[in-house]
């Protein structure tokens, strides 16, 4: 198997029965419909070749990039759910145009409402699991041990990582999540195949590892590690104040983590391998080996965003 010859700027995300790929100036998403066909949608986005002013400012570019990535990912995730729902509806009994339009509109509204409710619940769950519970547990423990602030921050960070890993392990047992993780693996394999200058065929892509050092999973682990350092500087006297300050400092943590993942992506040496190692290990939970049909979807999405000038596509 050929090894990496370039570090591509192309990245992606697993969707519901599909994959999204973000290229230099466009986004493509491919979704496997219930009728087994691959639906491909492509649209233009802001150019990475000619970056906006904020991309020259460290920390700030990471914060804005994170927000825009989350927004794009959410948009594509909802689109993929909509396509699957519409396709299933299309396989039912024939309807007149008025009924079909009405049902399609109803389905879209249901998906939007479900997406909003799911997002709110996810935010509440995240605050509880990763903000409130670890802080409360360590503050309670501190009454018996009398730890200093840095020791408490380390224990809090370790507890958050344990909760995060346990959460991933539990949801990976769900059949729908397992399929999503398979598409995640297909996305990584396809990008690795391209970076090795191999032809994008199912047989070639299958040969590559599902673990990729420039994955968002690695970014999340780095965020947790950086948060240990930053959050050790804020008060433990009042739990509510501590949580509010955590939210206030979250952009700093995100921005610093972005700069570190950028360096890890740009260079290959002992330091960057150490930085990437926890994320690569965690990908054993967030990726699974895809089947051939899933690899076909990832290739279909990727082919739409390959730049004409590959020299511009360097991380």
N, C-alpha and C positions, 0 to 999 in steps of 0.2 A: 504494500500500500504506500502510495506517495505521501510525503509529509507536507506540512503547511509551507507554501511559497509566498503567500501574501496574507496580510491581516485586513480583512474586508470591513468596510463601514456598514455593510448590509446587516441588518438585524431583524429579528422577527418575534412572533408570539404565537402560541398555540391558541386556537379558537374552538368553538363547538363544531366538531367534525370538519375542522379546517386549519389553515395556517395563514397568518399575515406576515408579509415581508416589507420592510421599509428600506428603500434604496436611497440614492443620492438626492433625487428630486421627485420621487413618486412612491406611492404605496400600492401594494397589490395584496388582495386576499383571495384565496381559493378555498372553496367549501365543497365537500362531497355531499351531494343531494341524495335523498332516499331512492331516487331512480338510478343511482350509481354514476350519474354524470358529474363532472367537475364544473362548478360555477366559478368564473373568474371575474373579479372586478378590480379595476385599476384607476387611480386618480393622482393628480399632481399635488405635491406639497412643497413646503419651503426647501430651498436648495441647501445641501450640506457642503457643496463645492464653494459657494459664495456665501459664507456664514453671515448672519446678522450681527449687529454691533455687540450684543450681549454675550455672544459666544467667545469673545476675546477677554472677558472678565472672569477670572477664576472664582469659584464658589457660586456666583450668580448664575453662570451658564448651567451649572449642575441642577440648581433649583428649578429654573425655567424648563430645562430639558426634561426633568423628572415629571413636572406637571403636564407638559405637552405629551409625553410618552404615555402617561396614565390616561389622558383624555383620548388619545388615538386608540389605545388598547381597548378602552371601554366602548368606544364607537364601533370598532371592528367586532368585538365580542357580541354586542347587541345585533349587529348586522348578520352575523353568522347564525345566531339563534332565530332571527326573523326569516332568513332563507330556509332553514330547516323546517320551520313551522309552516311557511307558505308552501313548500314543496310537498309536505305531508298532506296539506289541505288540497293541493292540486291533484292528488291521487284519488280523492274521494269522488263521489258521483258528480257528473257535469252540472254546472250551475249557469244561470244566465249572467250577463255582464254586471247587471245591477247588484245581484246577490253576491257575486264574486267580489266586487269592489267593496261592498259593505262588510263582508266577512274578513277580507284582507285588512281593512281599516280597523276592525275590531281586534284582530290578531295583533296588529302593530301596537295598538293602545295597550293591550294586555301585556305584551312584552316590555313596553316602556315602563308601565307601572311596576311590573315584577322587577325590572332592572333598578328602578329608583328604590323600591323597598329593600331589595337585596343589598344595594350599596349602603343604605342607612344602617341596616343590620350589621353589615361587615365593618363599618366604622365603629359602631357601638361595641361589637365584639373585639375589635382591635384595641380600642381604648381600655376595655376591661382586662383582656389577656396580657397586653404588652405594656400598658401604662400603670393601671391601678393595682392589679393583683400583685405583680412583682414588688412594687414599692411598699404596699401594705405588708406583704410577707416579710420583707427584710426589715422594715421598721419594727414589726412585732418581735422578730428574732433579735434585733439589736438591744431590746430591753433586757435580754438575758446575757448577751455577750459583750456589749459595750464596744462596738467596732468604730473605727474612724470612717470618715466620709468616703475615702477612696476604696476601702475594703467593702463597704456597703454597696458602692457602685459596681464593683467587680461581681459580687454575689448576685446583685440585681440583674446584671447583664447575663451572667451564666444561667440564671433562672429563666430569663426571656428566651435565650437560645434553646433551652430544654423544652419550654412550652411550644416554641416555633417548630422544632423538630418533631415533637409528639403530634402536633396539629397536622403537619404534612404526612406523617406516617398513618394517621387515622384516615384522612381524606383520600389517601392513595388506595385505600381498600374499597372505595366506592367505584363501581363499574364505569360510570360516566367520567369521573375524574381520571381513572386509569386510561381511558381512551384519549382524554385531553393530554395526559402526560406522554402518551405514545406519539401524538402529533408534535409535542415539544421535542421529543427525541428525533423525529423526522426532520424538524426544522434545523436542529443542530447538525445532524449528519449531512444535510444538503449544503449548509454553509461550509462545513469542513471539506466537503468534496470540491466545492468551488475554489476554496482557498488553496487546495492542493493542485489546482490546474487540471483536474480530471473532468472528463465529459460528464454532464449531469444526466446519468441514466440510473434506473432503479438498481441495477446490479452494482454499479460503481458506488452509489450512495450507501448501500447496505454494508460495505466494507469498513466504513468509518465509524468512529466512536460516537456515542450519543452525548458524551460530555464535552462541553465547550467552555474555555476559560473566560470568554466575554459574555457570559450569560447573566441575566438579571438576578438569578439566584445568588451568584457571587456578590453582586451589589448589595443585596439584602443582608448578607452575613457581614460585609464590611460596615454597613450602616450600624448594625448592632455592636460591633467592636468599637467604632468611633464614638457611639453614644455612651459607652462605659466611661471614656475619658472625659467627654464634655459634661455629662450629667453628674460626674463626681464633684463638679464645681458648684452645684446648686444646693440649696438648703434641704435638710431632712426634717426640720422642725415642724413644718406644716405640710401635710400630705397633699392637700388641695393646691397649695402654692407651688409645690414641687411639680405636680402634673401640669399646671398652667405654664410653668417655666420650661418644661419639657417640650410642650407644643411650640413655645416661642423660639426655642433653640433648634427645633427640627430642621429648618432651612439650612442652618449652619452644618448640622450633621450630614444632611443630604448633599450639600455642596462639597464638603470635604471628601465624602465617600466617592463622589463622582470623579474628583481629581485623582484619587488613588486608583480607581478602576480604569481610568484613562491611561495612566502610566502602566498598569499591569497589562492592558491591552496592546500598548504600543511597543513594549520591550519584552524580550524573553531572556531572563537570567534567574539566578538563584532567588533574589528578593521577590521578583514577580511570581515565581512558582510558589513561594511560601504564601504570598497574598492570595493567589488563586486556589490553593489547595483546599481550604474549607468549603468554598463554593462548589468545587468539582466533586467533593465527597457528598455534599448535600444534593447534588443532581441525581444521585442514586435514588432519591425519593421523588424528585420533581420531573424526571424523565423515565420513559420506558422504551423498550425496543419496539419500533413500529413495524407494521406489516407492509407489504408492497403497495397496497392501495393508498396507505397514508403517506408513503414516500412519494408517490405520484402526485399527490395533492401539494406537498411541500415543494417539489420541483416545479409544478405548474405556477405556483405563486412566485417562486424565486426567479424564474426565467423572465418575468415581466419587468423586473427591476435591475437587471444586469446593465451596467452603463456601457455606452459605446466605447468610451475611453477608459480602460481598466486602470490606467495610471492614476486616475482621479479617485479610484476606489481603495485608497490606502488608509488604514486606521490612523 
